[in-house]
Amino acid sequence: MNDQNTAQNTFRYSDKALENFKQLILSKIAAARQDMESLLASVSNSENGGSDDGGAYQSLEDGSATLEKETMYQMAARQKQFINQLEAALGRIENKTYGICRVTGNLIPKERLMAVPHTTLSMEAKQKQ
């Protein structure tokens, strides 16, 4: 079992590389949270604002506003999911399994992790999906 642990350690990113990935992920989380808060604030503002002029166009405006709110909620939900995936990546950094493809067991290239820091699949595994 000790041989297996030693082999695992040679097939992972260094602590320094993991720290660099951690900083990248933390900055992406901060930006994603800011985007999500902005979207939710926009929805809140649109619910509180608006005029009560009445008139023939009111129902069209209501439908448009509803569609816009639904779209913003969906975008906020996607941001929340993205944040959750990034936070899961932080967990993998902590347990030193970050950057290891969950299908092949090989290291995911640094370039891919820089572009998609929450990925758990190498391009080889992703293309086979």
N, C-alpha and C positions, 0 to 999 in steps of 0.2 A: 504494500500500500504506500510505503514511503517513496518507492520509485515512481509511482503514479503521481504523487504530489510534486516531486521534483520535475517530472516531465511537464506537468501542467504549468509550473512556474516559468519554464523556458518558452512557453507558448502564450504569453500574455504581454501586455504593454507594461513598460517600466512605471514605477511610482511617479516619476517626473512627467512622463507622457500622460498618465492618468490625471495628474493634477492640472495639466494644460487642458485636457478634455473637460474636466470639472469646471474650470473657469469659463470655458466656452458655453457649456450647458447652463451654468448659472446666469450668464448674460442673456442667453436665449429665453430662459424662464422669466427673467425680469421684463424683457421686451414683450413676451407673450402675455404676461399678466397686465402690463400697461395697455396693450391692445384690447384685451378682454374687458378691462374696466372701462375703456373708452367706448366700446360697443354697448356695454350695459348702460352707461351714462346716456348715450344717444337714445336708447330705447326709453329710458326713464324720462328724458327731456321731451321726447315726442308724445309720451303719455300725458305729461303735465301741460304741455303747450297746446297750441292749436286754437282756432277761433270757432265760435259757435254762431256763425253767420246764418246758418240754415241755408235754404236755397237748393236748387236742383243739383248742384255739383257736390253737395255734402256726402251723399252715399258713395260717389266715386272716390272722393277724397278719403273716406273711411276705409274703403276696400284697399286703396293704395297704401294707406298708412298701416293697415293690418299686415299686408304683404311685406312691407318694409320692416316692420317689427319682427315678423317671423324670420325673415332673412338675417336680421341682426342677431336674433337669438340662436339661430343655427351657426352663424359665424362664431359667436361667443362659445357655444358648445364645442365647436371644433378646436378653438383655442384652449379650452379646458382639457380636452382630450390630449392635445399636444403637450400641455404642461404636465399632465399625468405621465405621459410617455417619457418626457425629459426627466421627471423626478424618479421614474423607475430606472433610467439610465444612471442617475446619481447613485442609486442603490447598488447597481452592478459595479460602479467604480469603487464603492466602499468595500464590496466583497471581492474585488479584483477579478471579476469575470467580464468586465466591460471590454467590448471590441472582439469578443469571441463569438463566432457565428453559432447560433443555436442548432443549426442543421449539420454543418460540416465539421464544426469544432475547430476550424482554422481561424487565424486572425483576420479580421475585416481590415482592409487597407485603410491607412490613416486618412487618405483623401476622401474616401466614402464617409468615414466618421465625421470629418470636418463639414461635409456637405449635409449629412443626415445624422446628427449626433445621437439620435434615439434609436437608430436601427439595431436590429439583433440578427440581421441576415447579411451575408456576403452577397455580392452581385451574382455569383454562381448559384447560390441557393435561391435568391429572389427570382432569377430567370426561370427556374424550374417550377415555380409556383403556378 
